[in-house]
Amino acid sequence: MADVIDEIMQTEEQRRAFGQRLKELHNQQRKTQKEVAALIGLQLSQYNKYEAGMHIPAADKLIQLAELFTTTIDYLLLGSSNEQAPISNTRLMNRFKALAQCQPEEQETVIKLIDAVIVKHRVESAIRPVDQKKS
């Protein structure tokens, strides 16, 4: 998965823009870099590398950052966020309704699983055109 994210964020410009979005978000929420790093379980030096555009976090840290800043992974990586379409799949909707009756810990587990699947899909979708150009 890390290779896929690196494939999306190939240029220095993309990595710097990612870091700039992180800076803006932590400033908007009036959190220090040290606080953000601690909240997502990182050393301050590693988080500083994210904001400097030197490194891109692994998928699990991207999810944590998106949750912390109440934004989307799309926004963090690409600077854009897609508006959500209403759920038209009734099987999916019924499962979400049933999930609402579960314990908060169980709901959180499902949310993290869904987030991981979404990240995987978005990353694969983002690199597909790159793969097609190489053929």
C-alpha positions as CSV (number, residue, x, y, z in Angstrom):
1,M,0.0,0.0,0.0
2,A,2.9,2.4,0.8
3,D,4.2,1.9,-2.7
4,V,0.8,2.9,-4.1
5,I,0.7,6.1,-2.1
6,D,4.3,6.9,-3.1
7,E,3.2,6.4,-6.8
8,I,0.5,9.0,-6.4
9,M,2.7,11.5,-4.6
10,Q,5.6,11.2,-7.0
11,T,6.6,14.8,-7.3
12,E,8.2,17.1,-4.7
13,E,5.5,19.6,-5.5
14,Q,2.7,17.1,-4.6
15,R,4.5,16.2,-1.3
16,R,5.0,19.9,-0.4
17,A,1.3,20.6,-1.1
18,F,0.4,17.7,1.2
19,G,2.6,19.1,3.9
20,Q,1.0,22.5,3.5
21,R,-2.5,21.1,3.9
22,L,-1.4,19.4,7.1
23,K,0.0,22.7,8.4
24,E,-3.2,24.6,7.5
25,L,-5.3,22.0,9.2
26,H,-3.4,21.8,12.4
27,N,-3.3,25.7,12.6
28,Q,-7.1,25.8,11.9
29,Q,-7.7,23.4,14.8
30,R,-5.2,25.3,17.0
31,K,-3.1,22.2,17.6
32,T,0.7,22.2,17.8
33,Q,2.7,19.8,15.7
34,K,3.7,18.1,18.9
35,E,0.0,17.6,19.9
36,V,-0.9,16.2,16.4
37,A,2.1,13.8,16.5
38,A,1.1,12.5,19.9
39,L,-2.5,12.1,18.9
40,I,-1.6,9.8,16.0
41,G,1.2,8.0,17.8
42,L,4.2,9.5,16.0
43,Q,7.4,11.1,17.1
44,L,7.5,14.9,16.5
45,S,10.4,14.5,14.1
46,Q,8.4,12.1,11.9
47,Y,5.4,14.4,11.8
48,N,7.6,17.3,10.9
49,K,8.8,15.3,7.9
50,Y,5.2,15.0,6.8
51,E,4.6,18.7,7.0
52,A,7.9,19.4,5.2
53,G,6.8,17.2,2.4
54,M,9.7,14.9,2.9
55,H,7.6,11.8,3.6
56,I,4.0,10.7,3.1
57,P,2.4,8.7,5.9
58,A,1.3,5.1,5.7
59,A,-2.4,4.4,5.1
60,D,-3.2,3.9,8.7
61,K,-1.7,7.3,9.6
62,L,-3.6,9.0,6.7
63,I,-6.8,7.6,8.2
64,Q,-5.9,8.9,11.6
65,L,-5.0,12.3,10.2
66,A,-8.2,12.5,8.2
67,E,-10.3,11.6,11.3
68,L,-8.3,14.0,13.6
69,F,-8.8,16.9,11.1
70,T,-12.3,15.9,10.2
71,T,-11.5,15.8,6.5
72,T,-11.1,13.2,3.8
73,I,-8.0,11.3,2.6
74,D,-8.7,12.7,-0.8
75,Y,-8.3,16.2,0.6
76,L,-5.1,15.3,2.4
77,L,-3.5,13.6,-0.6
78,L,-4.9,15.5,-3.5
79,G,-6.3,18.7,-2.1
80,S,-9.8,17.8,-3.3
81,S,-12.8,16.3,-1.7
82,N,-15.7,14.6,-3.4
83,E,-19.2,15.3,-2.2
84,Q,-20.8,12.1,-1.0
85,A,-23.6,10.6,-3.1
86,P,-26.6,9.2,-1.3
87,I,-26.4,5.5,-0.6
88,S,-28.5,3.7,-3.3
89,N,-27.4,0.1,-2.4
90,T,-30.2,-1.1,-0.1
91,R,-28.1,-4.0,1.2
92,L,-25.4,-1.6,2.3
93,M,-27.9,0.8,3.8
94,N,-29.6,-2.1,5.8
95,R,-26.2,-3.1,7.2
96,F,-25.4,0.5,8.3
97,K,-28.8,0.6,10.0
98,A,-28.0,-2.6,11.8
99,L,-24.6,-1.4,12.7
100,A,-26.1,1.5,14.5
101,Q,-27.4,-0.9,17.1
102,C,-23.9,-2.3,17.8
103,Q,-21.5,-1.3,20.5
104,P,-19.4,1.9,19.8
105,E,-16.2,-0.2,19.8
106,E,-17.7,-2.6,17.2
107,Q,-18.8,0.4,15.1
108,E,-15.3,1.9,15.3
109,T,-13.8,-1.4,14.1
110,V,-16.1,-1.5,11.1
111,I,-15.4,2.2,10.3
112,K,-11.7,1.5,10.3
113,L,-12.2,-1.5,8.0
114,I,-14.3,0.5,5.6
115,D,-11.8,3.4,5.6
116,A,-9.0,0.9,4.8
117,V,-11.0,-0.5,1.8
118,I,-11.8,3.0,0.6
119,V,-8.1,4.1,0.8
120,K,-7.1,1.0,-1.1
121,H,-9.8,1.7,-3.8
122,R,-8.8,5.3,-4.2
123,V,-5.2,4.6,-4.4
124,E,-5.7,1.9,-7.0
125,S,-8.0,4.2,-9.0
126,A,-5.5,7.0,-8.8
127,I,-2.6,4.9,-10.2
128,R,-4.6,3.0,-12.9
129,P,-4.1,5.8,-15.5
130,V,-0.3,5.7,-14.7
131,D,-0.2,2.0,-15.3
132,Q,-2.1,2.3,-18.6
133,K,0.4,4.9,-19.9
134,K,3.3,2.5,-19.2
135,S,1.8,-0.3,-21.4
